[in-house]
Amino acid sequence: MASYPLGKHADLQLNVYNLFDEDYVASINKSGYRYNPGVPLSALMTLNVKF
């Protein structure tokens, strides 16, 4: 996560997920037949406004 203030009432935030784009298993059900793969390389940019 990186954040940059834009002024007194706003800032910009950048979140990066799975920076090295590695394959991994996020979860497995009890019997092991199904699994949820991890999130691929992705980013989310957010503008936070305070008032």
C-alpha positions, -999 to 999 in steps of 0.1 A, spaced: 0 0 0 12 35 -9 -6 67 0 -2 102 -13 -19 133 2 -36 155 -23 -46 182 1 -62 188 35 -93 166 28 -82 141 2 -55 114 -4 -48 88 -31 -41 52 -21 -27 24 -42 -29 -12 -32 -10 -40 -51 -19 -76 -46 4 -106 -55 32 -83 -66 53 -112 -80 23 -129 -97 30 -163 -80 4 -191 -81 -9 -202 -47 -39 -218 -31 -60 -195 -10 -82 -222 6 -91 -259 3 -124 -274 13 -124 -302 40 -123 -331 15 -96 -315 -7 -115 -319 -40 -120 -282 -45 -97 -253 -39 -97 -215 -44 -67 -202 -63 -51 -170 -50 -56 -136 -65 -35 -129 -96 -14 -97 -99 -38 -68 -95 -40 -32 -83 -66 -10 -67 -65 28 -67 -87 46 -42 -94 83 -36 -102 89 0 -121 121 8 -126 134 44 -152 159 53 
